[in-house]
Amino acid sequence: MNFPDPADEAAEREQQMIEIALANRPHPTMQFTGACYYCEEAVTAGCFCDEDCRSDYERVERAKQHRKVA
């Protein structure tokens, strides 16, 4: 990489770092099933039918993790 302008080189390096970060990010563990993970109501997209179910599910999962530690 031999850029005449340092800003161009910085932009290229930033783009490379973004691509590396995206390639190494953890993949989602929840798969679309067509049903809400919390209340099992039918959904057309995503894993939860609404914000309340998502937050309730996350709270239950956090509680499970805390029980394992204790």
Secondary structure, DSSP 8 states (H G I E B T S, - for coil): ---SSHHHHHHHHHHHHHHHHHHHS---S----SB-TTT--B-SSSS-SSHHHHHHHHHHHHHHHHHHH-
